[in-house]
Amino acid sequence: MTDADREREREEQELREVADQVDPTQGFEVEKPTPEQLGPDEVLLWRQPSEADVLAKEAELDRRRQAEEPDEDEGS
C-alpha cells in the first residue's frame, strides 16, 4: 500500500466519522468557535453581526417606526 493510498483511506475514515455524528433529520449546523480557539483578528470577525442580521434588525426598526407614525399623526 502506497502513502497516497494510506492518506486516502485515512481521509475517507475521517469523513465517515464526521458523517456518523450528523443527524440527517437535523441537517448541518455551523459550530462557531470560541474566542479562545481563534486568533485576535479572527475574534473580531466572529463578533460582528452578519449582513442578514443587520438587515433583519433594520427591517424590525422600520416596522416599529411605521407602526408608531399613525398614532402620532392622529394625536395632532
Secondary structure, DSSP 8 states (H G I E B T S, - for coil): --HHHHHHHHHHHHHHHHHHHS-TTT--------GGGS-HHHHHHHHS--HHHHHHHHHHHHHHHHHHHHHHHHH-
